[in-house]
């Protein structure tokens, strides 16, 4: 079949680089197996190996006897394209296109472009309708499926929506029994797009199978030398913008500290505690004390400002574990907007965080928040300027700012994106108001937030537009052309 994609090749430098990455990994290697499945990640190695979900699913399949081989998006996609280099697996250096089954974890909307790039580099037609019997089947899952997975549908042969812990092994086993993925529709969270069925409820894993944990750690990962461990799953809070709020899959599900400590390998230098609300774990201080006593470095995926304020041992222990930056979230520029978002963080909590950062000699207090949230005005930005000056008088501050993007399956589904010009104008206002202050402004792109918004609120047509955007060069202009071609709903 003429796919329009030239057969890729394998380069010597490419394989040597992958072998060097693998040689620096520690933990439990993935064993070889006859039923070979590629575990693909549509971002580079450093991100893939910092994804607990990706590592956990790969480990579950390996422990079930499948020949799991990891394939990641190259760091330099354009260089691979020019040299016609195939994406190859970490374990056997096999080209992605030679696997009968590719399982992909997609974390968020913009990784759809990475998925398209991986398939194009492998010589595999990205769209399902263009693939034939000789092409690999594509099984898709990951965090994106909790929100709006419909832009994935043009690419996936089957999908596992939600928590795949209990269903990924039978999904893959059924494929190797039959050579098909039709049976996925019978599994919790299973969706077979070609059948044209309506969206399914997301799957919920049995608590007995928790916690997820990583199999390998690496100095080349974004989270360097870090064994990742899930301290809890879900969240008991009701923030209106969050996909993982308390109504999702039963809210917060805790893992006992003794169980967590028993899973930490002695040889792991650092431990990353993962969970949507890990700082709300009632036994967190005891867990941190035990890890610090073992000489472990510690990282935490989500730190709530009110918990730092109410439990001063948390910032003390994190500093003892090697933290240089104390990172919390305020999520909105003003107290009024935080109340509107059902966010319990107050200015007093954030002041307490700044005081803790100063007391324990952190380098920086980093505060994450969104701009362009519903109901926001310039007055809210002015309030942020005044308050940030107050924080910066206590300790140096870095503001991590992301444009608000409404997500499906949240109370703010259907809210409008503020607009690129509005967000950029408010960033300019913020920078001007903080000139000369010990406060750094670190924004993410308003343009790419617009792309994320179009995909997050879109459907199959927006999903197909991803391919046109990538083929058009992948820059913002190409994305805008591709998405502007999609008819208005």
Secondary structure, 3 states (H helix, E strand, C coil): CCCCCCCCECCHHHHHHHHHHHHCCEECCCCCCCCEEEEEECCCHHHHCCCHHHHHHHHHHHHCCCEEEEEECCCCHHHHHHHCECCECCCCCCEHHHCCEEEEECCCCCHHHHHHHHHHHCCCCCCHHHCCCCCCEEEEECHHHHCCCHHHCCCCCEEECECCCCCHHHHHHHHHHHCCCHHHHHCCCEECHHHCCCCCCCECCCHHHCCCECCEECCCCCCCCEEEEECEECCCCCCCCCCCCCCCCCCCEECCHHHHHHHCCCCCCEEEEECCCHHHCCCHHHHHHHHHHCCCEEEECCCEHHHHHHCCHHHHHHHHCCCCEEEEEEECCCHHHHHHCCCCCCHHHHHHHHHHHHHCCCCEEEEEEEECCCCCCHHHHHHHHHHHHHHHHHCCEEEEEEECCCCCCCCCCCCCCCCHHHHHHHHHHHHHHCCCCCEEEEECCHHHHHHHHHHHCCCHHHHHHHHHHHHCCCCHHHHHHHHHCCCCC
